[in-house]
């Protein structure tokens, strides 16, 4: 199956490399406004491709997306160039929305014209309101936001470091917005089936507000920490996108926190979703504590206001 990637910047390159390494597609097409950059990237990757997969890597224009099963959209202003790297700014990634919405209004119709049956994966920040806009422009529901899957992985990693336990054995999710209003689902967090509060106590750690605040700040502002070091948050999201692509193309029906339009709530946000060939096939409603439910309501209101800016 074919995967398309729109944008050959730092994130697009990371998505392409991770997808190539996973070998989940028969063909990978990279489309960029400046085709020379895309051509150089696929030429470079193509020489190493035989070591990891049989994926054919090419550059092209929108017409070359024909027949794609999934298209990742990574174009737009990033956090550093868009001035979204201030930890004290409550807007966070939403500061990039207006500029990137204009880019999407130009790009999405061209993708739809070439690949009307593809699942669209919105990667550009802020992905949730941009996925809402993409759904309106596309006229179908096969639209996913990368949502809080990366945030959830960061949550697991930081908990694992504190517990000195492999993050693969930790179940912990971030819900809602991929942004400052996100909700940490502490009440549902488990370590090998053991509730997180019990696991922390058994490992000699205090499960209090200070502990939670430390973990949440590490996760919520991880992107800024990365940008301060290397200029762009790219590798983690690249690996996340490759995994989502794999789930879709293989019709795995895997349950992950994924951004999708919720008709009951009227916003695109992340909840546990069953993902397969048709996109998000079903959304599951996790039990929430009272504080988490209040936080989710605030998150929904934040996203609703953001969507009104692009509606």
Secondary structure, DSSP 8 states (H G I E B T S, - for coil): -EEEEE--SHHHHHHHHHHHHHT--SEEEEE-SSHHHHHHHHHHHHHHHTTT---EEEEE-GGGGTTEEEEEE--S--TTTTT---TT-TTGGGGGHHHHHHHHHHHHHHHHHH-TT-EEEE-SSSHHHHHHHHHHHHTSS-EEE-TTHHHHHHHHHHHHHHHTS-GGGEE--EEB-SSTT-EE-GGG-EETTEEHHHHHHHTT---SHHHHHHHHHHHHTHHHHHHHHHSS--HHHHHHHHHHHHHHHTT--EEEEEEEEETTTTEEEEEEEEEETTEEEEE------HHHHHHHHHHHHHHHHHHHHH-
